[in-house]
Amino acid sequence: MSDLNDVLQALQLLYQGTDQNSKLQANQWLQDFQKKDSAWITSDSILHNSSLGLECRLFAAQTLRFKIINNFKDLDSGSSLMLKDSLIQHLLSSRNESQSLRTQLCLSIADLSLQLVAWEDPVKDMIDSFTSDSSSIIVLLEFLTILPEEVDNNDRILLERSVYTERANKLLTLKAMQIVQLLVNCLQSSGLETGIQTKVLECFTAWLKSGELTLNLLQQTPLLDLAFSALESEDEHVFETAVDAVCSYIFESRDSEIQDSSSPEYINVINHTRNTLLTKLSGLGEAMRKDTSVTVDQDADRMRGYCRIFTEAGEAWIKTMTSLPSNFKSLLDSLLDVMRFPDLEVLPMTFNFWASIADSLIGDSNPTSAHEKSEISSIYFPVFNALIGIVIVHLRYPANYSGLSSDSSNGNSGWSAKDRDDFGEFRHNIGDVLKDSVKVLGQELALQQPYSILAEQLSNNTQPASSWQIIEAPLFALRAMGSEINENENVILPKIMDLLPRFPFHPKLRYSATLVLGRYSEWTSAHPQYIPFQLDYISSGFEHKEVVAASAQSLKYLCKDCNQYMVSYWEQLEKFYSSATSSGNLAEDDIIDLTEALSYVIAAIPMDSFPNALEAFCSPIIKTLDSLLSSNSNDRSSRSEISSNSSYIGHI
C-alpha cells in the first residue's frame, strides 16, 4: 500500500499543488516510480479501483504501457498472460468512460499483443470480448484502429526481425479479411449510430494506410460508399475522417511502375477501382460546387478537405492522366475549382500536382502520334489556360492596399509586415505554377493571357485609378514566366513592350514593370531596338524612391546581357552614375547594383578605349577614398564611407 499512497499523493501534488518546485519534484518522483518493478502491481491496482479519479487511472494506464514497451522481458509467461487478461478487463470496465483512458489501454494491449507470442490470436480474442453492445463495439474499433499504427510505427519496441515479422503477419496480414467483414457487419447492423460509422471510417483508414487491405478485397464492400456518404456530413470530425478514408483508398489505386508487368487480373482491379473512384469524384465535385459552406461561407477547413481528395487523386494517377486524358476532365475541372478558392493557404496543396502533370505531359514518354497529341491538347490546353487566369487573379494585391511605403506606418491597408511577407512568399511559390503552364502551352499561348489583361485594362478608360492591382498582377506573372520564355519569342513580348510606357503611374506598377524589363534582358539582347526605350524607362525610375531598388537591379541585368550594345551609351551611363551615386538618395545595395551595371559595360569597351573609360569610372571613387583616408577621421561615419567605397571598387 505504501507505493499506492505515495503515487496518489504525488499525483495530487502534481495536479492540484500550487508550489512549482514541489510539482517538479512530484513529476520526477512519478517518472522514477514508473521504472520500479512494483509499478506493474500498483498500476494494476489503481485501474481496478473505479472510485479513484481519472488522473490516477490515466497515469496507471500510461505506466503499464511504459512498462510493456520498456520492461516486458522482466515478466514470466504466467504474469504476461495475467497482464493481458487484466488489461482486457480494464478496457471493458472503461468502455463508457474517458476517451483518453480507453486510448491508453488500447495502446497497452496493442503493444502487448506484438510482444506476447503466447497470445495466439489477439484480434479474435478482442472481437469475441467486445461485440456485446454498441459501446463495446466502439472500444473494439478504437483498438483495431490503434493496432496497425502501433505495429507499423512503434519503434520503441525492440524485437528480433523474425519475431516482429511473424507477429505482424499474425496480427495484421492474416486478419485483413476478418477486419473487412467486421467493418461491413458494423455498417449493416440495425440502428447504426453515427459514432460507430465514424469509428468504422477511422479503423478502415488505419488498415488502408497499413497496406494490409487490398483493392480486390474491398471492391465488393460498401466501405467506399460509406466514406463518400460521410463527406456530406456537416460534422467537422466526421467530414475529416471521411477525407482521410477516401484519400487512403485513392492512394491504394495509384499508378505504379509494377503495373506494366502485373497480371491482367490485378490491372483489371486497378482500372475498375479507378473508374469507380472517378465516378464518385465527379459527384463530389458537383457537391463541392453546391456546398454553401465553401461557396458562401468560404470555410477553409472544409475546402482543404476537398482539396486533399482531388489533389490525392491527381497525384495518384499522373501516368494514366497522361495516357488517357479524356477520362479525367471532370477531375481537372474540380482541381480548377479548388484553385479558384480565395483562401491562399489552401491552394499550395495543389502545386506539386500541377508540376507533376506538366512534367509528365512534356516528358520523354509523352505521346508521339498526331491523335495522342491532339487529345492531350484538347484536354490540357484549356485547363492550363484557365489556370493562368486563375493564378493571375490570386496574384492581385488587396483592393484596400495602396502599395505605398506609407502603408507600413499608417495601417490603411490593414496589413501587417507579416501579411506582406506571407503574400510575397505565396506569389513566389504560385509563380512555379505559371512556369508549369508555359511548359505545357508553349510561350506564345501562355503569354497571351497576361497580355490580353494588360491590353484590356489600358483600353478601358473608365477604369478607376485605384485598380492598379489588376495591372500589376499580370506584370508579376510575366516575371514568373520569364525563365521559360526564350529570346526568340517575337509575337507577344514585342506587344507587351509597347504597352509598358502607356501604364498610368503608380509606384507599384512602375516597380513591377521595371522588374519585367530586368527579367527579359536576355530577350532584349536579341531585340536591341528596345534598348533606348528601356534605358530611359529604367533610368527615370531612379526619380521615385519606391522604384529605385527595381531600377538598379534591372539596369544591372540590362547592362550584363546587352553590354555589347550598351557601350554606345557609355558616356550617358557614366554621367548618370556620377549624378545618382552623389545624390544621397540611393541605398548602398542600390549603388552596388549600379556599379556592377557599369562594370559589365566597361568589360565590353574595345581595348583602345578601355583604360580611359576605366580610369574615368574609378577616379571619383578613388578620390573620395583618398580624401577620407587623408582626413585621419576615425568616427563611425567615416569608417562606413571608406568601407562602402572600397566595396564599390571591389565590385568593379
N, C-alpha and C positions, 0 to 999 in steps of 0.2 A: 504493500500500500504506500510505502514511502515514495517510490517513483511516481505513482499516480498523483498523490497530493502535491508533490513538487511540480509536476507538469501543469496541474490545474492552477497552482499559484503563479507559475511563470507566465502562463497564458493570460491570466487575469491582469498581471502587471503589464504585459506587452500590449494588450488591447485597451485597458482601462486606466493604466498609470499615467501620471502627469509629468514625472521626472524623466527627462530624456536619457540621462545616464543609466538610470535603473532599467529603462526599457531596452537599451542597448545590451545591458548585462543579461536581461531575461532572454533576449533573442539569441545571444551567444550560448547561453545555457541550454536552450532548446535545440540548437544545432548540435551541440556536443551530446545531448541526450539521444538524438537520432542515431548516433554511431555506436551506442551501447547495445550489448546483447539483450538486455532486459526490455529494450524498446519494442521488440516483437510482441511480448505478452501484454505489456502496458497499453500499447496502442490498440490491441485487440479488445482489451477490457473496456477501454473508453468507448469503442464503437458498439459494444454490447449494451452500454448504458444510455438508453434513449432520453434520459432526463437531463443529460449534460447538453450544454449549448452547442450551436453549430460550429463556433470557432474551435472548440475542443475536439469534436469529432472530425472536422475537416483536417485539423493538424494530425490526428491519429491516422487518417487515411493517407495523407501525404507522407507520413513517416513510414507506413507499411510499404508504400511504393518505393520510397528511398531505399528501404532495406532489401526489397525484392531486386532492385536494379544493382545494388552495390554489394549485398551480403547474402544473396540467395544460396551460395555454396556452403554457407555455415549451417544450413538446415539439413537434417537427415530426411530420408524419403518419407517416413511417417509424419514428421512435422510439416513437410511440404504439402502433403495431401490434406492434412488437417487445416492448414492455412487456406488452401483452395476452398474447402467446404465452408470455412468461416467467412471468407470474403464474399462468396455467393450469397450466404445468408444475410450478411450486412447489406448487400446490394438489394436483396429482396425487401428487407425491412425499410430501406431508404427510398423505395420507388416513388413515394409520394412526397418526398422531401426536396431539399435544395438541389438544384441542377449541379452546382459546383461540387457538392459531396458525391453525387452519383458519378460525375465525371472522374473524380479521383479514384473511386472504387473501380470503375471500368478500366481505367489506365492500369491499376494494380493487377487486375485479373488478366488483362491482355499481356502485360509484361511477364506475369507468372506463367501463362499458357505457353509462351515462347520458350521458357526455360525448363518447365516441369515435364520432362519426357515421359514420366509415368502417367501423366494425364493423357489418356489415349485419344479422346475425341472432345476437346473443349467446346467446339462450335455446337455439336449435337447436344451436349450437356446443358449449355446455356439456353439453347432453343427449348429443350424439354422443361427447363426450370422457369422460363419467363413467357409463357403463352397463355396464362390463365385468364387475364383480363387486359383491358386497354392500357392501364398504367404499367403493367409488366411488359407488354409489347413495346411500349415507348422506351423502357430501360433496355430491353434486348436490342432494339435498333440503335440506341446510343452506343452500346458495347460493340455491336457489329460495325458501326461507323469508325470507332476508335481502333479496332483490331488491325485492319490493314495499314493504317497510318503508323501504328506502333511497330508492327512487324517490319515495315519497309524503312522506317526513318529513325527509330530509337537506337542511335549508335553508341549509347552508354552501356548497353547490354553486351557483354563480351562473351561470344560463343565461338566454338570451333566452326569453321566454314561448313563442314559436312553436317554438323548438328543443326546449324541455322537453316541450311538448305532443306533438310528433311522436315524440320518443324514448319517452315514457311510453306512448304508443299502441302503438309497435312492441314495447316490452319487456313490457307487461302486457296491454292490452286485446286485441290480436291474438293473444296466446298463451294466453288463458284456456282455450280448448277443448283445446289441446295439453297444458296442465298437468293438467287434469282427467283426460285419458286416461292420462297418465304416472302419476298417483297411483293410478288404478284398476289399471293394469298392475302397479304395485308390490304392490298388495294381492293380486292374483291370481297372483303368481309363486309357484312351489312353494318350500317350505321357508322361508316368510316369517319373518323374525326379529322379535322384539318390538321391538328397537331401530329397525328400519325402520318398523314400524307407528307408533311414537311420532313419528318424523320425518315420516311421511306426515301425521299429525294436525297437527303444528306447521306444516307447509307449507300444508295445507288451510286452517287457521285464518288464517294470514297473508294468503292470497289472498282469503279471505272478507272480512277486515277492509279490504282494499284496495278492495272494492266491484266487483271485476272478474268474480267468479263469479256468474252469475245462477241463480236457483232453477230456471228452465227447463232449464239446463244440468246441474244437479246432481240433479234428482229421479229420474233413471233410473240413478243410480250407487249403489254400496254404501258411499259415504263416510259418510253419516249413520249407517248401521248400524255401521260401524267405530267411530265416535265413541261411540255408546251402549254398544257392547260393551266398549270400553275403560274405561267408568265402573265396570265390575265389578272392575277390577284393584285389587289391594291395594298395588301400587307407587304411591307418592305422586306421583312425577313423571308417570307415565302417566295417573293419575286427573286431575291438574290440567290436563294437556294436553287431555284429553278434555272437561273442563269448558269450557275456552276454545273448543274447536271447536263444541260444542253451543250455547254462548251466542252465538257469532258467527253460526251458522246461524239461530238463532231471531231474531236481530236483523234478518237479511235478510228475514224473513217478517212484519215488524212492520206494524201498521196505519199508513196514511198518508193525508193529505188527497187525494193524487192518485188514490187508488183509486176514488173516486166517479166520476171521469171517465176511468178506464182502460178498455182494451179488454176484452171478455169473456174473451179468451184469458189475459190477464195476471191477471185476477181469479180465473179457474179455477186457475191455477198457485199463486197465493197461498193460496186456500182448500184446495187439495189438500195443499200443504206444511204448512199449519197443522193440518189434520186428522191428517196423518201424525205430526207432532210431538206432538199431543195424545195420540195412542195410545201413543207411546213414553214420554211424560212420565208417563202413568198407570202404565205398567210400572215406571218409575223410582221413582215414589212408593211402590209396593209394595216395591221393592228397598230403598229407604231405611228403611222400617219394619222390615225384616228384617236390616238391616246392623248387626251387633253392635258394630262399631267406633263406631257412633253411639249405639245404644240402650243398650249396656252400658258400653263404654269412654268414651263421651262425647267422642269425637275431634272437637275444634272445627274443625280444618282440613278434615276430610272433610265435616262438616256445612256448613261455609262454602261448599264446592263445590256441594253440593245446593242450598243457599240461593241461590247465584248463578244457577243454572239456572232454578229455579222463579220467582224474582223477575224475571229477564230475560224469561221468558215472560209473566208478568203485566203487566209494564210495556210489553211489545211489543204486547199485544193488548187494551189498555184499551177501545178503542172497540167491538171485537167482543164483549168480555165483557159490555158493557152491553146490546148489541142481541140477543145470543144467549146469555143466561146459563146455560142448561141444559147447553150444550156444555162448560162449564168447571168443573163441580162437582168433578171429580177434581183439577184443578189447585188449586182453592181449598182442598180438603182437605189437599193436600200443603203448601201455604203455612201452613195452621194447624198442621200437624205440625212444620214448621220453627219456628214461633213457640213451640212447647212446649219447645224445646231449652233446657236450663238455662244454657248459656254466654251471658251477656248481651252479649258482644262481637259475636256473630253476628247477633242479631235486628235491629239498626238497619238492616241492608241491606234489610229489607222495608218500612221505614216509608214511603218515598216511594210504593211501590205502594199501600199502604192509603189514603194521602192522595189519590192519583190516581184510584183506582177510586171512592172516596167522592164526590169532586168530579164525576166522570163520571155517577154514578148520580143525583145531585141537580141536575145542571147544566141549562142551558137546553134541551139536546137530549134530555132524559130522556123516557121513554115516556109517552104520554098515554092510551092505550086501557086499559080495565079489564083486558084479558087480559095486556097487557105489564106493567102494574103488579103483577098477581098473580104473574107469572113471576119478576119481579125480587124480590118479597117472599119467595117460596118458596125461592129460592136464597140470597139475600144476608142475609136476616134471621137465619137460623140461623148463618151464618158470622160475622157481626159480633157476634151474641150470644155465641157461643163465644169470639170474640176478646176480648171484655171480660173474661170469666172467666179466660182465659189471662194477660192483662195484669195482672190483679189479683194473681195468684199471683206473677208476676215482681216486683211492687212490694213484696213482703214483705222485711223485713229478715231477715238470717240468724238461725236459731234460737238461736245462741250469743251474739247481740248483745243486751246488756241495754237499750241505749238511754239509759243513764245517763251523765252527764258524766264520771263516774269511769272510764269505759271508756278514755278517751283517755290516762289515766295508768297504769292497772293492766294494760292489754293483755289483759283477759279475753276480749274478743271476737275477738282475732286480727286485727283490722282496723287498718290504718294510717290516718292522716289522708287520704292519697291515696285509699285504698279507699273511705272515706266520701264524699269529694268525687266520685269517679267514679260511685258508686252514685247520689248525688244528681243528677248530670247525666243519668244513664241514666233515672231516674224522670221527670225533667223532659221528656226527649225522647220517651219512650214515652207520656207523657201526651197527646201530639198524636194518637196512635192512638185514644185514648179519645174525643177530640173528634170524630175522623172517624166513630167508631161512633155517636155521638149524632146526627150529621148523617143517617146512613142509617136508623137505627132509630127516631128520634124520642126525645124526652126521657123519656117515661114508660117505654118498654121499656128504654132504656139505664140509667135509674136503678134499675130493678127488680133488676139484678144485684148492685150493692153493697148495696142494702137487704136483699136476701134473705140475703146472707152475714152482715151485721150482726145481723139478727134471729135467724138460726140460732145464731150464737155466743152471743148473750145467753140463748137458751133452753136452751143446753147447760150444765147446772150442773156436769157432770163435767169441763169444760174446765179444764186447769191454768192457774194464774195466769201462767205463763211464756209463754203463747200470745198475748200482746198483739200480736205481729206480724200475726196473722191478722185482727185487728180493725182495726189501723192501716192496712193496705193498702187496703181499700175506702174508708176515710176519705180517704186521699190521692187515690184515684180520683174521689171526689166533688168534690174541689177541682179536679182536672184537667178534669172535665166542665163546671165552672161557667160558662165563657164561652158554652156552647151551651145553657144552661138559662135560660128566661125567667121573669119574676116571676109568670106566670100558671099555673105548674105547681102543681096543687092535689091531686095524687093520691099521689105518692111522697114528696116532700120533707116534708110535714107528718108522715108516719110516721117519717121519719129524724130529724126534730127531736125527736120524742117519745122516740126511743131514746137520744139523746145523754146525758142525765143518768143513764142506767142502766149506763153502761160502768164496769167495775172501774177503780180508779185506777191509772194508770201515767203517768209524766211524758210519755212519747212519745204515748200515747193522748190525754191531755189536751191536749197541744200540737197534735196533728193535728186533734182535734175543735174546738178553739178557732179554728184557721185555717179550718175549714169554715164556721163562723159568719161570719167576716170575708169569706169568698169569696161568700157568699149574702146579703150585706147589702142588695142591691137587691131580692132576693126578700122579705126581711124587711120592707122598706118597704111592700110590697103586702100583708103579713101582720103588721101591728103587734101582734097579740095575743101574738106570740112575743118581744117586746122585753123584758118583765120577766124572763123566764127567761134570755134571752141576756145581758142586762146583768149579772145576778147571776152567771151561769156565767163570763163573761169577767172580771169584777172579782175573783172568788175565785181566778182563775188567777195573779194577782199574788203570791199567797202561796207559790208554788212557783217557785224560781229557774229551772228548766228551761222554764217556761211563760211567763215574764214577757214575752219578746220577742213571742211569738204573741199574748198578751193585749193588749199595747199596740197592735200592728198591727190586730188585729180590732176593738178599741174605736174606733180611728180610722175604720175603714170603716163601722162601725155608726153612729157619730155623723155621718159625712158623708152617708150615704144616707138616714138616718132622722132628720135633725136636727129636723124639724118635730115629731116625736113625742118626741124626747129633751129638748125644752125643759121638759117637766113633771118631768124628773129633774134639773134644773139644780143645785139645792142639794145633792142627793146626790152629783152628779158633782164639784161644787166641793170638798166636804169630802174626797171620795176623792182628788182631785188633790193637795190640800194634804198629806194623810197619805202618799200614795205617793211624792211627789217629795221629801219631807223624811226619808224612811225611810233613805236611803242605800243602798237595795238595787237601785236602777234605774240602768242604764247611760244615758249621755247620749242615745243614739239612741232609747231607750225613752221617756225624758222628752219628747223632741221629738214622738214619735208621740202621746203622751198630751196634750201641749199642743195639737197640731193637732186632736185629737179634740174637746176642749172649745171650740176656736175655731170649729169647724163649728156647734156648738150655740149659741154666743153669736150667731152670724150669723143664727140663726132666731128669736132672742128679740124680742118686739114692741118697738117703738121706745120706748114709755113706760117699759119696764123695762131697756132696753139699756144706758144709761150706768152705772147702778148695778151691773149684772152685770159689765160690762167692768172697772169700777174694782175691784170685789171680786176679780176674777180676776187682774188685773195687779198689784194693790197689793203682795202678798207678794214678787213678783219684783222690783218696783221698790225696795222696802225693802231687800231683800238687796243689790241693786246699789249703793244709796246707802251702805249700811254698808261694803261692800267698798271703794268709792271714797273714803270718808271716812277709812278706816284708813291710807291712803297706803302700804299694803304693796305691795312690788314683787316678791315672791317668785313662783316659778312656779305654786304652788297658787292664789294669789290671782288671778293673771292668767288662769288657766284657768277659775276660777269666774266671773270677770267676763265672759269670752268666752261661756261656756255660757249664763248668764242673759240676756246680750244676744241670743243666738241664740233663746232662748225667746220674748222679746218680738217678735223678727222673725217668728217663725212664727205668732204671734197675729195 
